[in-house]
């Protein structure tokens, strides 16, 4: 589990994808401290497993599902990425619950400065919109952010100077892809209410859903 509080930005040293899978090497410093083979590191919000490491880098395997779901295929050597180690049991919970499992990608529509902050508007796949709520949490490229506004096709966040300086988000431009992970609690509630899309319901079971009528009938 992660919190969406980025520890440092690293640099892609190499990215080799053959077909839909491959391996990535990332130059880093802070996230290597105490890290062992088999540990998890979130790379732009993607939970990856360390398979080898040196004094200044680590490697991770990338599977086809990761390539399909994320913006990784649009990245290249020299690109900066947000990095966070998995949360320690005695760590501070500074962000929100982030699983490192990307739901989909969004597209940056605009970046507009307002005094000391920057408004970032992101076009979002239709199936994710029900899980994005105003003042709720969302992870963008692994950054825990608060949703300021949402409509039928997009949402906006306001990025403070510290977040802009410590992450890659404000280095991007309109048209760039970002990884999105919606709130895990919202997804569970959505599943219970029958809002889960066909893509998310992978069991093949009929989704009977939970209705307001059912709740009223049972005293809720």
Protein Blocks (a to p, Z undefined) as FASTA:
>chain_A
ZZhiafbdcddfbdcdehjaccdddddfklmgopaehiacdeehiacddfbdcfkbccdd
ddfklmmmmmmlmgcehiacdddddddfkbccfbbcdehiafbdcddfbdcdehjbccdd
ddddfklmmmpcehiacdeehiacddfbdcfkbccddddfklmmmmmklmpcehiacddd
ddfklmmmmmmnopacfklmmnopacebjafklmmmnoZZ
